[in-house]
Amino acid sequence: MDVPTMAEMMAQGKQPEVLFWVGCAGSFDDRAKKISKAFVKLLQKANVDFAVLGTEESCTGDPAKRAGNEFLFQMQAMTNIEVLNAYEVKKIVTACPHCFNTLKNEYPELGGNYKVMHHTEFLKSLLDEGRLTIEGGAFKGKRITFHDPCYLGRANSIYEAPRDLIKKLDVALVEMKRCKINALCCGAGGAQMFKDSEKGDKEIFVERTEEALERSPDIIATGCPFCNTMMTDGVKNKEKENSIKVLDIAELIANAEDL
């Protein structure tokens, strides 16, 4: 996809407008890679001058910190901060709310101070500046419900940017009964993604998927690779994968225009 690395940019004496922090999921998970590619398409369409760290990018340390390993988190964070500061990075955009929250709120006390944006915020800014246009296209008239990621919504109070983007697609945005500040977690946050479920009578991702299905959506939209995995599993659990799609907002916008 012809995405430059910071090392290549620096070798040419250039400084990109923004660093795209891909994250572990966006780099290695086959499903989340599609989200990364969709976002890159949109950045290229809007002529955004951006770069990635490539092999120099390491995990932000979010799962380690949430699981209680503060020492490992600080080691991972310090390694990343050294790399980012060496490249004099000022602005970071990421499609993962876990990376977003960690880079924005937990790196400053370790010496990493950057302007950090979630990809829905950044896409909204491109739209507002006229650098990106959104057509309803393929999704016109579809019923879409949006699942608020915990680290985007309740942790950082970003509710409207993703919804504003969805509304631009000429669709019917139908809210779940628990949404925005009252939204229910998909079940993956707090490093729960990487451990077996505890005793109980229902998985959280099943409960959340049931809430989404109550709204009879054609598409469940997400803004987080973890949420995407959990909601996809939930749709499969309910045997609805043939009729309901789970898509990231970047994919919705990129696919609407069939870039």
C-alpha positions in Angstrom: 0.0 0.0 0.0 3.1 2.2 -0.2 3.1 3.4 3.4 6.3 5.2 4.4 8.0 4.5 7.7 9.3 7.3 10.0 12.9 6.1 9.3 12.4 6.5 5.6 10.8 9.9 6.1 13.7 11.1 8.3 16.2 9.8 5.8 14.6 12.2 3.2 14.7 15.0 5.7 10.9 15.1 5.9 8.5 15.2 8.9 5.0 13.8 8.4 1.9 15.7 9.4 0.8 12.7 11.6 2.1 9.4 12.8 -0.3 6.5 12.3 0.1 4.2 15.3 -1.1 0.9 14.0 -1.1 -1.1 17.3 -0.7 -4.8 17.9 -4.2 -5.8 16.7 -4.0 -3.6 13.6 -0.6 -5.1 12.7 -1.1 -8.8 13.5 -4.7 -9.7 13.8 -6.1 -10.7 10.3 -9.4 -9.1 10.9 -8.0 -5.9 12.4 -5.5 -5.6 9.5 -8.5 -4.8 7.3 -9.3 -1.8 9.5 -5.7 -0.6 9.2 -5.9 -0.9 5.4 -9.3 0.9 5.2 -7.9 3.8 7.3 -4.8 4.0 5.2 -6.9 4.3 2.1 -8.8 7.2 3.6 -5.6 8.9 4.6 -4.2 8.6 1.1 -7.5 9.7 -0.4 -7.4 12.9 1.7 -3.7 13.4 0.8 -2.6 13.3 4.4 1.2 13.2 4.8 1.6 10.3 7.3 4.0 7.6 8.3 4.2 4.5 10.5 7.0 3.3 12.8 6.9 -0.2 11.2 9.2 -2.7 13.1 10.1 0.1 15.5 6.6 0.1 16.9 6.1 -2.0 20.0 3.0 -2.7 22.2 1.9 0.5 24.1 1.8 -1.6 27.3 -2.0 -1.3 27.8 -2.7 -5.1 28.3 0.3 -5.4 30.7 -0.9 -2.4 32.8 -4.5 -3.5 32.9 -3.4 -7.0 34.0 -1.5 -5.5 36.8 2.1 -5.7 35.5 3.1 -2.0 36.0 6.8 -2.8 35.6 6.4 -4.4 32.2 4.1 -1.5 31.1 6.7 1.1 32.0 9.4 -0.9 30.2 7.3 -1.0 27.0 6.2 2.6 27.4 9.8 3.9 27.9 11.0 2.0 24.8 8.3 3.6 22.7 8.8 7.0 24.1 12.5 6.9 23.3 11.7 6.1 19.6 8.9 8.7 19.3 11.0 11.4 20.9 14.0 10.6 18.7 11.7 11.2 15.7 10.3 14.4 17.3 6.8 13.1 16.8 4.1 15.7 17.6 0.8 14.2 16.5 -0.4 10.6 16.6 -3.5 9.0 15.2 -4.6 5.4 16.0 -7.6 3.2 15.3 -7.3 1.5 18.7 -8.9 3.2 21.7 -6.6 1.2 24.1 -3.5 2.6 22.3 -5.2 6.0 22.2 -6.0 6.1 25.9 -2.5 4.9 26.9 -0.6 7.2 24.6 -2.8 10.2 25.5 -3.2 9.8 29.2 -0.4 7.6 30.5 2.6 8.4 28.5 2.9 12.1 29.5 4.1 11.2 33.1 6.8 9.1 31.6 8.0 11.9 29.3 5.9 11.2 26.2 3.9 14.3 25.3 2.0 14.1 22.0 -1.3 15.3 20.5 -3.1 12.0 20.2 -6.3 11.4 18.2 -8.6 8.5 17.7 -9.2 7.7 14.0 -12.8 8.8 14.2 -11.8 12.2 15.5 -9.2 12.5 12.8 -11.5 11.5 10.0 -14.1 14.0 11.4 -11.5 16.8 11.3 -10.6 15.8 7.6 -14.3 16.0 6.8 -14.7 19.4 8.5 -11.7 20.8 6.7 -13.0 19.6 3.3 -10.1 17.3 2.7 -12.4 14.2 2.8 -15.9 13.8 1.4 -18.3 11.0 2.4 -21.0 9.6 0.1 -23.8 7.4 1.4 -23.2 5.0 -1.4 -23.3 1.3 -0.6 -24.9 1.7 2.9 -27.7 4.2 2.0 -30.8 3.4 4.0 -29.2 0.6 6.2 -29.9 0.4 9.9 -26.6 0.8 11.8 -26.1 0.6 15.6 -22.9 1.9 17.1 -21.2 0.1 20.0 -19.2 2.7 22.2 -15.7 1.4 23.0 -15.0 1.9 26.8 -11.7 3.7 26.3 -13.1 6.0 23.6 -16.4 6.8 25.3 -16.5 6.6 29.1 -12.7 7.0 29.5 -12.3 9.9 27.1 -15.8 11.3 26.5 -15.6 10.9 22.7 -19.2 10.0 21.6 -20.1 12.3 18.8 -17.2 12.0 16.3 -18.1 8.4 15.4 -21.8 9.1 15.2 -21.3 12.2 13.0 -19.3 10.0 10.5 -22.0 7.3 10.5 -24.8 9.9 9.9 -22.9 11.1 6.8 -23.5 7.7 5.2 -27.3 8.4 4.7 -28.2 5.6 7.1 -30.5 5.1 10.0 -28.5 5.3 13.2 -30.3 3.3 15.8 -29.0 3.5 19.4 -28.8 0.6 21.8 -30.7 1.0 25.1 -27.3 1.3 26.8 -25.2 3.7 24.8 -22.8 6.6 25.2 -22.0 7.2 28.9 -24.1 4.2 29.9 -22.7 1.8 27.3 -21.9 -1.8 28.3 -18.3 -3.1 27.7 -17.9 -5.7 25.0 -16.1 -7.9 27.5 -12.5 -7.5 26.2 -11.2 -4.4 28.1 -9.0 -4.5 31.1 -6.9 -7.3 29.6 -10.0 -9.6 29.7 -9.3 -10.3 26.0 -6.4 -12.5 27.0 -7.9 -14.6 29.8 -10.5 -17.3 30.2 -14.0 -16.1 31.3 -14.9 -16.4 34.9 -17.9 -18.3 36.3 -21.3 -16.9 35.5 -24.3 -17.7 33.4 -23.7 -15.4 30.4 -20.6 -14.0 28.6 -20.5 -10.2 28.4 -20.1 -10.2 24.7 -23.3 -12.2 24.3 -25.2 -9.8 26.5 -23.9 -6.8 24.5 -24.7 -8.5 21.1 -28.2 -9.2 22.3 -28.7 -5.5 23.0 -27.5 -4.7 19.5 -29.7 -7.3 17.9 -32.8 -5.8 19.7 -32.4 -2.8 17.4 -32.6 -5.1 14.3 -29.5 -3.6 12.6 -28.0 -4.5 9.3 -24.6 -3.5 10.6 -23.0 -3.2 14.0 -20.4 -0.4 13.8 -17.4 -0.3 16.1 -14.4 1.9 16.6 -12.0 -0.6 18.3 -10.4 -3.8 17.1 -11.1 -5.6 20.5 -14.8 -4.6 20.3 -14.9 -5.7 16.7 -13.7 -9.2 17.7 -16.1 -9.5 20.6 -19.1 -8.3 18.6 -18.2 -10.6 15.7 -18.0 -13.5 18.1 -21.4 -12.5 19.5 -23.0 -12.4 16.1 -21.6 -15.8 15.3 -22.9 -17.1 18.7 -26.4 -16.0 17.7 -25.8 -17.5 14.2 -26.5 -14.2 12.5 -23.2 -13.8 10.6 -24.9 -14.1 7.3 -27.3 -11.3 7.9 -25.5 -8.8 10.1 -22.0 -7.4 9.5 -19.6 -6.0 12.1 -17.6 -3.2 10.6 -15.2 -0.5 11.9 -16.2 3.1 11.0 -13.1 3.4 8.8 -14.3 0.4 6.8 -17.8 1.9 6.5 -16.5 5.1 5.0 -13.9 3.4 2.8 -16.4 0.8 1.5 -19.2 3.3 1.0 -17.3 4.8 -1.8 -15.6 1.6 -2.9 -12.2 3.3 -2.9 
